[in-house]
Amino acid sequence: MVEPDVSQALRTGPFAVALDVAVEASGLTLERLAVLLGDRGVGLSRATLSYWRSGRSRPERAGSLAALPVLEDILAVPAGSLTALLRARGSEPRWAHRPRGSVSRRRLWPGRPALLVDIDAPPDGQLEFLAIDDLFVVESGATRLLQVRLVVRAMRDNVTRAVVFYEADHDGPPPQWTGFSHCRPGRVRTEGRVSVAELILGHRLHVGEHAVLKYELRFAVGPEATDRYYRTFTRPCRLWACQVVFTGALPARVLGYRQRHLGDDPADVTELWTGDDRTAVTVVEDVRPGIVGLYWRT
């Protein structure tokens, strides 16, 4: 049985996205895939498969096209499903479905796929995130407020939606998604501590066009109040600016940090200054995939 997110990618394309999702779902490395193809008499190098997967090139020569049925069989996708995505060549723009240096949503967010399928999320990489501004308010009571501003650029034509995520580090009721600007809310799904929201853009974007999207989340915290705020990046981002405002007790220390994956020890720990405005600020340029955040100690 084909996984739901693979079926969606095969249905919507483009070819590079569908191939990427199918390879990832198979659990095969490109090296192993090339070996399996070779065992069946198909000579495709790892580099060629990588180019197809990233969108840098597509199967065009007779030999490459003849290899697709074998590739489909190894990846356990319906016969002809990848080949069919090549027929729309004239209408499909050349674009890299994920910016160079990015990782898939699955790798950093292993709990996302089911929610993404449920919300019918668009393929990853339709939008490039140029800047993200986060304002996290630690209120004196049992509530928290997060205000987010996204500066995005379309990587393909006819982009109408974006998908954003929030993962709590505590159990509690689902967050309230509010404060939308230049977009409106679509479907919202929550499972455990992860909440996913669909943003319907104010207007259709074409390649190279920009938009500024804003939204807010308000949520309650339990007895173990949140003592950190972080953002998970699956792709490069030119600038991340984060402000944490303390309206109640001021912590003794606020520290910035990075992590490769959740659960890793914090790295690049830096002490942050909190002034009379009771705000700690961190600005990170050229963010790479991983986790960047702040934590505080009373």
Secondary structure, DSSP 4 states (H G I P E B T S, - for coil): ---HHHHHHHHH--HHHHHHHHHHHHT--HHHHHHHHHHTT----HHHHHHHHHTS----SHHHHHHHHHHHHHTT--TTHHHHTTTTGGGSPP--SS-TT---HHHH-TT-HHHHHHTTPPPTTSEEEEEEEEEEEE-SSSEEEEEEEEEEEESSSSEEEEEEEEE-SS--SPPEEEEEESEEEEEEEEETTEEEEEEEEEEEE-TT-EEEEEEEEEEE--SS---EEEEEESS-EEEEEEEEEESSSPPSEEEEEEESSTTSPPEEEEEE-B-TT-EEEEEEEEEPSEEEEEEEE-
